[in-house]
């Protein structure tokens, strides 16, 4: 009895291993990937401090450009000033979304 169960178990393992080796993923129809492909992403826009000052005057002429810590003058981690400004803007957007979500969830 025990030997027959062992043989059955070995046969099942052997058949399962051959099945897994012969598996092929289903192929997509021709042209399907082109219909659903995303357009190529535009290269990131690198802004300088002058771009920020001009944007600030356009968006809010009463306040204008306000950078009390002078973070736009720094270069973090040995990168360019434009990369630092991009990092700070991305962080501001990210943390603003997190704070907004927490405020919404607190209600």
C-alpha positions in Angstrom: 0.0 0.0 0.0 2.7 2.4 1.0 4.8 1.6 -2.1 1.9 2.1 -4.4 1.2 5.6 -2.9 4.9 6.5 -3.2 4.9 5.4 -6.9 1.7 7.4 -7.5 3.2 10.4 -5.9 6.4 10.1 -8.0 4.3 9.8 -11.2 2.3 12.9 -10.2 5.4 14.9 -9.5 7.0 13.8 -12.8 3.9 14.8 -14.8 3.6 18.1 -13.0 7.2 19.0 -13.7 6.8 18.2 -17.5 3.7 20.3 -17.6 5.4 23.3 -16.1 8.3 23.0 -18.6 5.9 22.9 -21.5 3.8 25.9 -20.6 3.8 28.8 -23.0 2.0 32.1 -22.3 -0.8 33.0 -24.6 0.2 35.2 -27.4 -1.4 38.6 -28.0 -3.1 39.2 -31.3 -1.0 41.0 -33.9 -1.1 44.8 -33.4 -2.8 44.6 -29.9 0.2 46.0 -28.1 0.3 49.0 -30.4 -3.3 49.9 -29.7 -2.8 50.0 -25.9 0.8 51.3 -25.8 1.3 54.5 -23.9 2.9 57.4 -25.7 6.5 58.1 -25.0 7.0 60.2 -21.9 8.3 63.7 -22.5 11.7 64.4 -21.0 11.5 66.0 -17.5 11.3 69.8 -17.6 14.2 71.2 -15.7 13.5 74.7 -14.3 15.9 77.3 -13.2 15.5 79.8 -10.4 14.7 82.4 -13.0 11.9 80.2 -14.3 10.5 79.9 -10.8 10.6 83.7 -10.3 8.8 84.3 -13.6 6.2 81.7 -12.8 5.6 83.1 -9.3 5.0 86.6 -10.7 2.5 85.2 -13.2 0.6 83.1 -10.7 0.5 85.5 -7.8 1.7 89.0 -8.4 0.9 90.1 -4.9 3.4 87.7 -3.3 5.8 87.0 -6.1 8.7 84.7 -5.6 9.1 83.7 -1.9 11.9 81.3 -0.9 12.8 82.2 2.8 15.2 79.3 3.2 16.9 79.9 -0.2 16.5 76.3 -1.1 16.5 77.1 -4.8 20.1 78.2 -4.5 21.4 74.8 -3.3 22.5 71.7 -5.2 21.5 68.6 -3.3 23.6 65.4 -3.5 26.0 66.9 -6.0 23.4 67.4 -8.7 22.6 70.5 -10.7 20.5 73.4 -9.4 17.8 72.5 -11.9 17.7 68.9 -10.6 17.4 70.1 -7.0 14.5 72.4 -7.9 12.8 69.4 -9.7 13.3 67.2 -6.6 11.9 69.9 -4.3 8.8 70.4 -6.5 8.2 66.7 -6.7 8.5 66.4 -2.9 6.1 69.3 -2.4 3.5 67.7 -4.6 3.9 64.3 -3.0 3.7 65.5 0.6 0.8 67.8 -0.3 -1.1 64.8 -1.6 -0.4 62.8 1.5 -1.5 65.6 3.8 -4.6 66.2 1.7 -5.5 62.5 1.9 -5.0 62.4 5.7 -7.1 65.5 6.1 -9.9 64.0 3.9 -9.7 60.7 5.8 -9.9 62.5 9.2 -13.3 63.8 8.5 
